[in-house]
């Protein structure tokens, strides 16, 4: 559960957001679903690019969140 008191919580949330975007585009690629925005059909290359970029961002943010996590350390009292 997020503690909302340290930097790792925001990074974990963003990591999950980008992972979800990557998974959605991978599912689109596997199922070969056509996406149309207005009169423009979105090419599969766009989904390939988004899946790669979102996946890499997710991994980077996940590693940064684990490195900056101090949620398990005891709370400091003044």
C-alpha positions as CSV (number, residue, x, y, z in Angstrom):
1,X,0.0,0.0,0.0
2,X,1.2,3.5,-0.7
3,X,2.3,5.6,2.2
4,X,2.0,8.9,0.3
5,X,4.9,10.3,2.4
6,X,7.9,9.4,0.3
7,X,9.2,9.8,-3.3
8,X,8.9,6.1,-4.1
9,X,5.1,6.2,-4.0
10,X,4.8,8.6,-6.9
11,X,7.4,6.8,-8.9
12,X,5.6,3.4,-8.3
13,X,2.3,4.9,-9.4
14,X,3.8,6.3,-12.6
15,X,5.6,3.0,-13.2
16,X,2.2,1.2,-13.1
17,X,0.6,3.8,-15.4
18,X,3.2,3.3,-18.1
19,X,3.1,-0.5,-17.6
20,X,-0.6,-0.5,-18.2
21,X,-0.1,1.6,-21.4
22,X,2.5,-0.9,-22.6
23,X,0.2,-3.9,-21.9
24,X,-2.7,-2.3,-23.7
25,X,-0.6,-1.6,-26.8
26,X,0.8,-5.2,-26.7
27,X,-2.7,-6.6,-26.5
28,X,-3.6,-4.4,-29.5
29,X,-0.6,-5.7,-31.4
30,X,-1.4,-9.4,-30.6
31,X,-5.1,-9.1,-31.5
32,X,-4.4,-6.9,-34.5
33,X,-7.2,-4.6,-33.5
34,X,-7.8,-1.6,-35.7
35,X,-8.1,1.8,-34.0
36,X,-9.6,4.7,-35.8
37,X,-9.6,8.3,-34.6
38,X,-11.9,10.2,-36.9
39,X,-10.9,9.4,-40.4
40,X,-7.4,8.4,-39.5
41,X,-6.6,4.7,-38.8
42,X,-3.8,4.4,-36.3
43,X,-0.9,2.3,-37.8
44,X,0.5,-0.7,-35.9
45,X,3.9,1.0,-35.9
46,X,2.6,3.6,-33.5
47,X,1.6,0.9,-31.1
48,X,5.0,-0.7,-31.4
49,X,6.7,2.5,-30.6
50,X,4.3,3.3,-27.7
51,X,4.7,-0.2,-26.2
52,X,8.5,0.1,-26.3
53,X,8.7,3.6,-24.9
54,X,6.1,2.9,-22.2
55,X,7.7,-0.4,-21.2
56,X,11.1,1.2,-20.9
57,X,9.8,4.1,-18.9
58,X,7.9,1.7,-16.6
59,X,11.1,-0.3,-15.9
60,X,13.2,2.8,-15.3
61,X,10.6,4.3,-12.9
62,X,10.2,0.9,-11.1
63,X,14.0,0.7,-10.5
64,X,14.1,4.3,-9.3
65,X,11.2,3.8,-7.0
66,X,12.8,0.7,-5.4
67,X,16.1,2.6,-5.0
68,X,14.5,5.6,-3.3
69,X,12.1,3.6,-1.1
70,X,12.3,4.2,2.6
71,X,8.7,3.1,3.4
72,X,10.0,0.1,5.4
73,X,12.3,2.2,7.6
74,X,10.9,3.1,11.0
75,X,9.3,6.6,11.3
76,X,11.5,9.3,12.7
77,X,10.2,11.1,15.8
78,X,11.3,14.6,16.7
